[in-house]
Amino acid sequence: MTLSMPSAALVTWFDAHGRDLPWRRPEATAWHILVSEFMLQQTPVARVLEPWHAWVSRWPTPADMAAASGPDVLRAWGKLGYPRRAQRLHQCAKTVAAHHENVVPDDVDALLALPGVGEYTARAVACFAYDRAVPVVDTNVRRVIARACHGLAEPLGPRRTDLDDADALAPRSPDGSPAPSATRFSAALMELGALVCTARNPRCDVCPIVDSCAWFAAGKPASAAPPKRTQRYEGTDRQARGRLLDVLRERSGPVTRDRLDAAWPTDPGQRSRALDSLLVDGLVEITDDGLFRLGG
């Protein structure tokens, strides 16, 4: 099956309607873009903007962050959630500073060797920071391709062929090599999924590629997959972990166990489980005199 998409129309739409995000501006460095990709994992753009500005202002290069203490990094991460991302970013900064002359690599394989960098992040940094014409696939891209090219309401799940599909859709020069607009197309495809071809309420009336969309042409059939379970947050171990970390972030020094107990008083068993997991992850440490402090 040959895939196609009106890439010129999509890029034109993106030029007019793409969000003015700070990590997309010309002055953003590869380090700034890498920081944004770490922060945007499982976190909406609106929640990332303020912490990102503070982060790159405080630590404008990997070496600046590498010199910071683990507790300072966790405090700066604040309430972005999934604080192990902060740990991994800190480790990544140390590696870039020590082994890459303080410059984020531009090669996908070299990026993949960095702590905390997976395939999506490596490709996103290579593409968006260095204009490398490599396919970049996230949830939004996967959904757009499933609908526009395969006529499915939702993708069948992450597959290796997703990268092949994205690569096949990218604009090409007459000699078959990636066209200069290939990296812009990757950003546009992602933005379309984020703003227009959304999971719940797709705005087909303003979609720049609706005339070639297989799903729209088929009458927008419903997904055959079972409904996704909504992940609750209230009352979970993850919320308990966050409450305990809040106590430690708000204080410059170690705290006693009773302060942590007061942060999650309703379920001692869950509190102990959450604290144990934080200790295992290295997000919390016990001092020699039995107090608790941020790890890292």
Sequence and secondary structure as in RCSB ss.txt:
>XXXX:A:sequence
MTLSMPSAALVTWFDAHGRDLPWRRPEATAWHILVSEFMLQQTPVARVLEPWHAWVSRWPTPADMAAASGPDVLR
AWGKLGYPRRAQRLHQCAKTVAAHHENVVPDDVDALLALPGVGEYTARAVACFAYDRAVPVVDTNVRRVIARACH
GLAEPLGPRRTDLDDADALAPRSPDGSPAPSATRFSAALMELGALVCTARNPRCDVCPIVDSCAWFAAGKPASAA
PPKRTQRYEGTDRQARGRLLDVLRERSGPVTRDRLDAAWPTDPGQRSRALDSLLVDGLVEITDDGLFRLGG
>XXXX:A:secstr
      HHHHHHHHHHHS   GGGSTT  HHHHHHHHHHHTTS HHHHHHHHHHHHHH  SHHHHHTS HHHHHH
HHTTSS THHHHHHHHHHHHHHHHSTT    SHHHHHTSTT  HHHHHHHHHHHH        HHHHHHHHHHHH
  SS SS  THHHHHHHHHS B TTSSB TTHHHHHHHHHHHHHHTS SSS  GGG TTGGG HHHHTT     S
        TTSHHHHHHHHHHHHHT SS B HHHHHHHS S HHHHHHHHHHHHHHTSEEE TTS EEE  
